[in-house]
């Protein structure tokens, strides 16, 4: 299976807090998401419409995920309270 080239990329980067972030909007409906974190594990919630979010899942440190998902927004949270989880989430189309 071959992937088509990406025409749009919308990167979100930052440090995840100990509580869930506000909804982080993406500039367009994604075809794929690339998620990665450093320092500590990250919990992520995805939303198709920007308001209703799915159950959280965990991204392990230095283990990037590329998943097919039409997202409009994401929420992030540091898995281990009191520590820092730097992250990068790129929406691809």
N, CA, C and O of each residue as an XYZ file, in Angstrom:
372
protein
N       0.836     -1.167      0.000
C       0.000      0.000      0.000
C       0.885      1.237      0.000
O       1.804      1.342      0.813
N       0.626      2.150     -0.880
C       1.416      3.376     -0.972
C       0.608      4.551     -0.421
O      -0.613      4.603     -0.565
N       1.305      5.481      0.206
C       0.662      6.686      0.701
C       0.802      7.789     -0.330
O       1.832      7.894     -0.995
N      -0.225      8.610     -0.465
C      -0.111      9.762     -1.348
C       0.653     10.847     -0.609
O       0.716     10.840      0.621
N       1.222     11.761     -1.342
C       1.986     12.817     -0.696
C       1.042     13.756      0.054
O      -0.117     13.922     -0.326
N       1.544     14.355      1.105
C       0.764     15.248      1.934
C       0.791     16.644      1.354
O       1.851     17.157      0.993
N      -0.382     17.262      1.265
C      -0.424     18.614      0.740
C      -0.533     19.669      1.832
O      -0.197     20.832      1.605
N      -1.004     19.273      3.026
C      -1.130     20.216      4.140
C      -0.586     19.581      5.415
O      -0.744     18.382      5.642
N       0.059     20.404      6.243
C       0.546     19.958      7.554
C       0.209     21.052      8.567
O       0.483     22.227      8.324
N      -0.378     20.675      9.688
C      -0.696     21.615     10.761
C      -0.069     21.093     12.052
O      -0.652     20.223     12.699
N       1.111     21.605     12.447
C       1.763     21.104     13.662
C       1.277     21.835     14.922
O       1.095     23.052     14.922
N       1.077     21.071     15.976
C       0.787     21.603     17.303
C       1.915     21.135     18.213
O       2.214     19.941     18.253
N       2.540     22.039     18.936
C       3.639     21.663     19.834
C       3.465     22.367     21.165
O       2.805     23.403     21.251
N       4.061     21.799     22.201
C       4.016     22.449     23.506
C       4.382     21.502     24.622
O       4.893     20.406     24.394
N       4.107     21.950     25.846
C       4.306     21.153     27.056
C       2.931     20.838     27.619
O       2.135     21.748     27.851
N       2.642     19.568     27.841
C       1.349     19.162     28.378
C       1.293     19.431     29.877
O       2.254     19.172     30.602
N       0.178     19.945     30.324
C      -0.036     20.223     31.744
C      -0.538     18.960     32.448
O      -0.776     17.933     31.813
N      -0.695     19.060     33.779
C      -1.192     17.930     34.568
C      -2.702     17.734     34.412
O      -3.225     16.674     34.754
N      -3.399     18.740     33.902
C      -4.843     18.653     33.642
C      -5.068     18.711     32.134
O      -4.186     19.137     31.389
N      -6.244     18.286     31.684
C      -6.541     18.304     30.252
C      -6.473     19.721     29.713
O      -6.957     20.662     30.343
N      -5.872     19.863     28.549
C      -5.805     21.155     27.877
C      -7.182     21.526     27.349
O      -8.073     20.680     27.278
N      -7.353     22.774     26.982
C      -8.529     23.164     26.212
C      -8.411     22.480     24.858
O      -7.345     21.971     24.512
N      -9.473     22.462     24.105
C      -9.423     21.865     22.766
C      -8.401     22.622     21.914
O      -8.460     23.847     21.803
N      -7.480     21.893     21.324
C      -6.476     22.469     20.424
C      -6.967     22.255     18.999
O      -6.892     21.139     18.484
N      -7.469     23.306     18.354
C      -8.063     23.123     17.029
C      -7.005     22.896     15.954
O      -5.906     23.446     16.010
N      -7.362     22.083     14.990
C      -6.530     21.875     13.806
C      -7.101     22.738     12.676
O      -8.301     23.015     12.657
N      -6.267     23.156     11.751
C      -6.681     24.082     10.698
C      -7.610     23.443      9.664
O      -8.275     24.153      8.910
N      -7.659     22.115      9.622
C      -8.463     21.398      8.633
C      -8.765     20.012      9.169
O      -8.145     19.572     10.137
N      -9.713     19.318      8.550
C      -9.952     17.918      8.911
C      -8.761     17.102      8.428
O      -8.417     17.130      7.246
N      -8.145     16.386      9.333
C      -6.944     15.628      8.990
C      -7.294     14.312      8.308
O      -8.402     13.797      8.454
N      -6.346     13.786      7.574
C      -6.430     12.426      7.052
C      -5.622     11.498      7.952
O      -6.020     10.364      8.217
N      -4.481     12.000      8.416
C      -3.594     11.271      9.329
C      -3.157     12.209     10.439
O      -3.140     13.429     10.274
N      -2.806     11.620     11.570
C      -2.183     12.359     12.666
C      -0.859     11.701     12.997
O      -0.765     10.475     13.053
N       0.153     12.503     13.213
C       1.451     12.025     13.683
C       1.621     12.589     15.096
O       1.639     13.804     15.290
N       1.744     11.695     16.079
C       1.817     12.102     17.480
C       3.131     11.612     18.082
O       3.524     10.462     17.892
N       3.802     12.501     18.811
C       5.066     12.126     19.444
C       5.249     12.946     20.711
O       4.811     14.093     20.785
N       5.909     12.343     21.724
C       6.209     13.076     22.947
C       7.616     12.727     23.429
O       8.191     11.695     23.083
N       8.137     13.643     24.247
C       9.469     13.465     24.825
C       9.356     13.655     26.331
O       8.381     14.242     26.800
N      10.305     13.184     27.080
C      10.427     13.356     28.534
C       9.503     12.434     29.332
O       9.987     11.655     30.153
N       8.189     12.503     29.115
C       7.221     11.683     29.847
C       6.046     11.358     28.939
O       5.801     12.044     27.946
N       5.321     10.297     29.294
C       4.185      9.852     28.480
C       3.095     10.925     28.417
O       2.976     11.775     29.299
N       2.312     10.855     27.353
C       1.279     11.835     27.055
C      -0.057     11.117     26.888
O      -0.112     10.038     26.299
N      -1.131     11.708     27.403
C      -2.476     11.203     27.146
C      -3.140     12.136     26.138
O      -2.995     13.356     26.219
N      -3.863     11.556     25.194
C      -4.451     12.318     24.096
C      -5.918     11.938     23.937
O      -6.288     10.776     24.105
N      -6.742     12.915     23.614
C      -8.122     12.692     23.211
C      -8.308     13.331     21.840
O      -7.807     14.428     21.593
N      -9.023     12.654     20.954
C      -9.261     13.153     19.605
C     -10.728     13.494     19.413
O     -11.605     12.875     20.016
N     -10.989     14.487     18.568
C     -12.361     14.897     18.286
C     -12.558     15.070     16.790
O     -11.755     15.717     16.117
N     -13.629     14.491     16.279
C     -13.970     14.654     14.866
C     -14.621     16.013     14.615
O     -14.400     16.621     13.567
N     -15.422     16.493     15.569
C     -16.176     17.726     15.349
C     -15.649     18.933     16.136
O     -16.158     20.042     15.971
N     -14.648     18.734     16.977
C     -14.077     19.832     17.747
C     -14.712     20.043     19.103
O     -14.236     20.874     19.876
N     -15.788     19.305     19.421
C     -16.453     19.471     20.714
C     -16.629     18.160     21.471
O     -16.539     18.152     22.699
N     -16.874     17.061     20.781
C     -17.042     15.755     21.406
C     -15.738     14.978     21.283
O     -15.232     14.779     20.179
N     -15.190     14.536     22.424
C     -13.891     13.884     22.414
C     -14.011     12.404     22.753
O     -14.837     12.007     23.576
N     -13.178     11.597     22.110
C     -13.144     10.162     22.359
C     -12.404      9.869     23.660
O     -11.838     10.765     24.284
N     -12.420      8.592     24.058
C     -11.660      8.169     25.228
C     -10.173      8.440     25.015
O      -9.680      8.427     23.887
N      -9.482      8.681     26.097
C      -8.052      8.981     26.035
C      -7.235      7.730     25.730
O      -7.622      6.612     26.072
N      -6.103      7.947     25.081
C      -5.118      6.884     24.890
C      -3.743      7.466     25.171
O      -3.559      8.683     25.163
N      -2.783      6.590     25.417
C      -1.448      7.010     25.845
C      -0.442      6.908     24.712
O      -0.446      5.948     23.941
N       0.420      7.915     24.626
C       1.561      7.907     23.705
C       2.807      7.745     24.568
O       3.062      8.570     25.445
N       3.577      6.700     24.330
C       4.803      6.467     25.092
C       5.921      7.375     24.602
O       5.926      7.822     23.455
N       6.853      7.633     25.486
C       8.002      8.488     25.182
C       8.801      7.927     24.005
O       9.083      6.730     23.944
N       9.157      8.807     23.079
C      10.010      8.474     21.928
C       9.475      7.327     21.077
O      10.258      6.606     20.459
N       8.162      7.146     21.035
C       7.526      6.135     20.190
C       6.419      6.802     19.385
O       5.250      6.741     19.765
N       6.783      7.437     18.277
C       5.776      8.178     17.511
C       4.702      7.268     16.922
O       4.961      6.118     16.568
N       3.504      7.807     16.828
C       2.372      7.117     16.216
C       1.959      7.888     14.974
O       1.960      9.119     14.974
N       1.613      7.182     13.934
C       0.964      7.771     12.768
C      -0.325      6.991     12.577
O      -0.302      5.790     12.308
N      -1.454      7.686     12.720
C      -2.743      7.006     12.664
C      -3.670      7.687     11.657
O      -3.659      8.911     11.530
N      -4.460      6.904     10.953
C      -5.466      7.509     10.075
C      -6.672      7.935     10.913
O      -7.341      7.096     11.516
N      -6.944      9.233     10.948
C      -8.075      9.727     11.724
C      -8.450     11.110     11.228
O      -7.585     11.968     11.055
N      -9.731     11.328     10.999
C     -10.205     12.649     10.606
C     -10.509     13.459     11.853
O     -11.617     13.408     12.386
N      -9.521     14.203     12.310
C      -9.653     14.994     13.532
C      -9.851     16.459     13.197
O      -9.371     16.957     12.178
N     -10.568     17.134     14.077
C     -10.733     18.584     13.973
C     -10.084     19.281     15.166
O      -9.775     20.471     15.109
N      -9.878     18.515     16.268
C      -9.244     19.072     17.466
C      -8.681     17.938     18.313
O      -9.083     16.783     18.170
N      -7.752     18.279     19.192
C      -7.179     17.320     20.137
C      -7.087     17.964     21.515
O      -7.072     19.189     21.641
N      -7.025     17.126     22.542
C      -6.715     17.564     23.904
C      -5.534     16.733     24.375
O      -5.403     15.565     24.008
N      -4.671     17.335     25.191
C      -3.501     16.618     25.701
C      -3.399     16.800     27.214
O      -3.894     17.772     27.784
N      -2.737     15.824     27.841
C      -2.503     15.867     29.286
C      -1.244     15.068     29.582
O      -1.013     14.012     28.992
N      -0.443     15.572     30.487
C       0.733     14.870     30.962
C       0.276     13.648     31.776
O      -0.573     13.785     32.657
N       0.814     12.486     31.500
C       0.374     11.277     32.216
C       0.834     11.258     33.671
O       0.092     10.819     34.550
N       2.052     11.731     33.929
C       2.612     11.712     35.287
C       2.599     13.121     35.863
O       3.396     13.968     35.462
N       1.698     13.369     36.799
C       1.557     14.701     37.393
C       2.881     15.191     37.974
O       3.636     14.427     38.574
N       3.141     16.470     37.781
C       4.349     17.078     38.321
C       5.564     16.974     37.418
O       6.626     17.499     37.752
N       5.429     16.309     36.285
C       6.552     16.196     35.354
C       6.183     16.900     34.042
O       5.057     17.370     33.877
N       7.125     16.964     33.133
C       6.906     17.647     31.860
C       6.800     16.637     30.733
O       7.573     15.682     30.667
N       5.852     16.851     29.861
C       5.723     16.029     28.659
C       5.668     16.961     27.459
O       4.622     17.537     27.159
N       6.796     17.106     26.773
C       6.813     17.897     25.545
C       6.192     17.060     24.438
O       6.414     15.851     24.374
N       5.419     17.691     23.572
C       4.737     16.927     22.519
C       4.749     17.667     21.188
O       4.949     18.880     21.125
N       4.531     16.907     20.145
C       4.288     17.445     18.809
C       3.203     16.578     18.172
O       3.331     15.356     18.098
N       2.149     17.219     17.720
C       1.070     16.540     17.011
C       0.922     17.237     15.668
O       0.677     18.442     15.609
N       1.068     16.489     14.611
C       0.954     17.071     13.273
C      -0.266     16.499     12.576
O      -0.391     15.286     12.410
N      -1.158     17.383     12.173
C      -2.287     16.972     11.351
C      -1.865     16.968      9.892
O      -1.286     17.945      9.416
N      -2.142     15.899      9.180
C      -1.715     15.769      7.788
C      -2.925     15.581      6.888
O      -3.901     14.933      7.267
N      -2.851     16.150      5.700
C      -3.888     15.929      4.711
C      -3.236     15.718      3.354
O      -3.932     15.511      2.360
